[in-house]
Amino acid sequence: MNIHLKLNLRHIADSHSSISEFCRAVDINRQQFNKYLSGQSLPSPRNLRKICEYVGISEGDLFLPESEFKLPHRKGKDLSQKESFISFMKFAQASSKDALKEYEGIYFKYYYSLSIPGLIRKSLVSISLSENSSNIRCIEPAGRELTHSGMASLCKYYGDVLFLGDRLFTIEYERLSRKEISYSVYFPSYMYPARILTGLSLGVSAGSRRQPAASRVVLVSADKQLSVKTAMASCGLFKPTDDTIAEHVKRLIENSVSQGESLFFARTIDDLQ
């Protein structure tokens, strides 16, 4: 094994609180990484790429003499302090994967539409985990009878979901137009009979004004026996008086502000009391 590679990998590992912490962040098997450090084996091209992407260096940098490799890091701060946002996302996904297992599944998403003010939007959301990522998918049919001229009748949002500090964070982009990114934060209610997550969402109207707006939002776990086709058919845009939207959901997504409040807070289950 290249002696420079072994020493440089050791330097990278030592810049973190522990080898285990680094391996979790990069999603590499700890025992396999120990073999790289001891010189017993070379990293596979895939693992070599994962290490470089996480640290923010090129693959060629790993084969530099140790003195040259250390030079960019002598002035300051260790590698963990120089992480890019993408590196942090990878670390956060690896750290939150176990906690997110509890939240895998299909949900109905409710909030007041940013595109058509005054109407409640019901969408279908899935949260799923794979070996290297935790994903959220959202499909929003507008409903033919309520779709305004020139406005998309269907939106698809793809993104990542993280579990940090007992909260779910999602960031999604609109896959069809590629002109929108939305950000949401949810917190669960462990005491409610049906799994429900309340939070806030920030996004951009799909209409011509393109105004940023915030809205209270609710995720309600869908019946596991419900087919995706049936669940999708129940989605769309609804008037606030529509009886198909549960009253507790309407109260949780209402975007009113109490007198004296200087911030816009998500509602909690306690607010239903």
C-alpha positions in Angstrom: 0.0 0.0 0.0 1.2 3.5 -0.8 2.8 4.8 2.5 1.6 8.4 1.8 -2.0 7.2 1.5 -1.8 5.4 4.8 -0.3 8.3 6.7 -2.7 10.8 5.1 -5.7 8.7 6.1 -4.4 8.6 9.6 -4.1 12.4 9.6 -7.7 12.7 8.4 -9.0 10.2 11.1 -7.1 12.0 13.8 -8.8 15.3 12.9 -12.1 13.9 14.2 -13.1 13.0 17.7 -12.8 9.3 17.0 -12.3 6.9 14.1 -15.8 5.6 14.7 -17.2 9.1 14.4 -15.4 9.6 11.1 -16.5 6.2 9.7 -20.1 6.9 10.6 -20.0 10.3 8.9 -18.5 8.9 5.7 -20.5 5.6 5.9 -17.5 3.3 5.8 -17.1 0.1 7.7 -14.9 0.7 10.8 -13.0 -2.6 10.5 -12.4 -2.0 6.8 -11.1 1.5 7.5 -8.7 0.0 10.1 -7.2 -2.1 7.4 -6.6 1.0 5.3 -4.8 2.6 8.3 -2.7 -0.5 8.9 -1.8 -0.8 5.2 -3.4 -4.2 4.9 -5.6 -3.1 2.0 -6.4 -0.3 -0.3 -9.7 1.6 -0.3 -12.0 0.7 -3.1 -12.5 3.4 -5.8 -16.0 4.0 -4.3 -14.7 4.4 -0.7 -11.8 6.5 -1.9 -14.3 8.8 -3.6 -16.6 8.9 -0.5 -13.6 9.9 1.8 -12.5 12.7 -0.6 -16.0 14.1 -1.1 -16.5 14.2 2.7 -13.2 15.9 3.4 -13.3 18.2 0.4 -10.1 17.1 -1.4 -9.2 15.4 -4.6 -8.2 11.8 -4.8 -4.7 12.8 -5.9 -4.2 14.8 -2.6 -4.4 11.5 -0.6 -1.2 10.3 -2.3 0.9 13.4 -1.6 3.8 13.2 0.8 2.6 13.8 4.3 4.3 17.2 4.6 2.5 18.5 1.6 -0.8 17.0 2.6 -0.7 18.7 6.0 0.3 22.1 4.7 -3.2 23.4 3.9 -4.4 22.5 7.4 -1.6 23.9 9.5 -3.2 27.4 10.0 -6.1 26.6 11.7 -8.7 24.5 12.0 -9.0 20.8 11.7 -10.9 19.2 8.9 -14.1 18.8 10.8 -14.3 22.7 11.1 -13.9 23.0 7.3 -16.8 20.9 6.3 -19.1 22.0 3.6 -22.8 22.0 3.9 -22.9 18.8 1.8 -20.4 17.1 4.1 -22.6 18.1 7.1 -25.7 16.6 5.4 -23.9 13.3 4.9 -22.8 13.3 8.5 -26.3 14.2 9.7 -28.0 11.5 7.5 -25.6 8.9 8.9 -26.2 10.0 12.4 -30.0 10.2 12.2 -30.6 7.0 10.2 -31.6 4.8 13.2 -34.0 7.4 14.6 -35.6 7.9 11.2 -36.6 4.2 10.9 -39.5 4.9 13.2 -40.8 7.5 10.7 -40.6 5.5 7.4 -43.9 5.3 5.7 -46.7 7.2 3.9 -48.2 10.4 5.2 -50.9 12.9 4.2 -49.6 16.4 4.3 -51.9 19.3 5.0 -51.3 23.1 4.8 -52.8 26.2 3.3 -51.8 26.5 -0.3 -49.2 29.1 -1.2 -50.4 29.2 -4.8 -54.2 29.5 -4.1 -54.6 31.4 -0.8 -57.6 30.3 1.3 -57.6 26.7 0.1 -56.2 23.7 2.0 -53.7 21.5 0.1 -53.6 17.8 0.9 -50.6 16.0 -0.5 -49.1 12.5 -0.4 -45.7 12.1 1.3 -43.3 9.2 1.7 -40.3 8.9 3.9 -37.9 6.1 3.0 -34.4 5.0 3.9 -31.7 3.5 1.8 -28.1 2.4 2.5 -26.7 5.9 2.0 -29.6 8.3 2.3 -32.9 9.2 3.9 -35.4 10.6 1.4 -38.7 12.4 1.3 -41.0 12.4 -1.7 -44.1 14.6 -2.0 -46.7 14.5 -4.8 -49.2 17.4 -4.9 -52.2 17.1 -7.3 -54.1 20.4 -7.5 -57.5 19.0 -8.5 -58.8 19.7 -12.0 -61.8 21.7 -10.9 -59.7 24.1 -8.8 -56.6 24.4 -11.1 -56.3 28.0 -12.3 -55.3 28.8 -15.8 -51.5 28.5 -16.4 -50.9 26.8 -13.0 -49.4 23.3 -12.8 -51.9 20.7 -11.9 -49.2 18.4 -10.4 -46.0 19.1 -8.4 -43.4 16.5 -7.3 -41.0 17.3 -4.6 -37.9 15.2 -3.9 -35.4 15.8 -1.1 -33.6 14.7 2.1 -34.9 14.3 5.6 -32.9 14.4 8.8 -33.6 13.7 12.5 -31.8 16.1 14.7 -32.6 17.3 18.3 -35.9 15.3 18.3 -37.1 17.2 15.2 -37.4 16.2 11.5 -35.8 18.6 9.0 -36.6 18.3 5.3 -35.3 20.2 2.3 -37.0 19.5 -1.1 -36.9 20.7 -4.7 -39.7 20.7 -7.2 -38.6 18.0 -9.7 -40.7 19.0 -12.7 -40.1 22.8 -12.9 -36.8 22.8 -11.0 -37.7 26.3 -9.8 -38.6 25.7 -6.2 -37.0 24.6 -3.0 -39.0 24.2 0.2 -37.8 23.8 3.8 -39.8 22.3 6.7 -39.3 21.4 10.3 -41.6 19.0 12.1 -41.8 17.7 15.7 -43.7 14.6 16.7 -46.4 14.1 19.2 -45.8 10.8 21.0 -49.1 10.8 22.9 -51.5 11.3 20.0 -53.4 8.1 19.0 -52.6 8.5 15.3 -49.0 9.5 14.4 -49.0 13.2 13.6 -46.2 15.6 13.1 -46.8 19.4 13.2 -44.4 22.0 12.0 -43.7 25.0 9.8 -42.8 25.1 6.1 -41.1 27.8 4.0 -41.4 27.9 0.3 -42.3 29.8 -2.8 -45.7 30.2 -4.5 -46.0 28.2 -7.7 -48.0 31.1 -9.2 -46.7 34.0 -11.2 -45.9 36.2 -8.1 -43.3 33.7 -6.8 -43.6 35.1 -3.3 -41.9 33.3 -0.5 -44.3 32.4 2.2 -44.4 30.4 5.5 -47.2 28.1 6.5 -48.1 25.8 9.4 -48.1 22.2 8.2 -49.2 18.8 9.5 -48.2 15.2 8.5 -50.6 12.5 9.4 -49.6 8.9 9.0 -51.7 7.1 6.4 -53.5 3.8 7.0 -51.0 1.0 6.0 -53.9 -0.9 4.4 -54.6 2.1 2.0 -53.3 1.6 -1.5 -51.2 4.4 -3.0 -53.8 4.9 -5.8 -56.6 5.4 -3.3 -54.5 7.7 -1.1 -53.5 9.8 -4.2 -57.2 10.0 -5.2 -58.0 11.6 -1.9 -55.5 14.4 -2.3 -56.0 17.9 -3.9 -57.2 21.3 -2.9 -60.1 21.8 -0.5 -62.1 24.6 0.9 -61.7 25.1 4.7 -65.4 24.1 5.2 -64.8 20.7 3.5 -65.9 17.9 5.9 -63.3 15.5 4.5 -60.5 17.5 6.4 -60.6 16.6 10.1 -61.3 19.5 12.4 -58.2 18.9 14.5 -56.1 19.2 11.3 -57.8 22.4 10.4 -57.0 23.9 13.8 -53.4 22.8 13.6 -52.7 24.4 10.2 -54.6 27.6 10.8 -52.2 30.5 10.1 -53.5 33.0 12.7 -51.2 34.8 15.2 -52.2 35.5 18.8 -52.1 39.0 20.1 -48.6 39.9 21.4 -46.8 37.1 19.5 -43.7 38.4 17.7 -42.8 35.1 16.1 -44.8 32.6 13.9 -44.8 29.3 15.8 -45.9 25.8 14.8 -48.9 24.6 16.6 -48.7 21.6 19.0 -51.2 19.0 20.0 -51.5 20.9 23.3 -53.1 23.7 21.3 -56.1 21.5 20.7 -56.8 21.3 24.4 
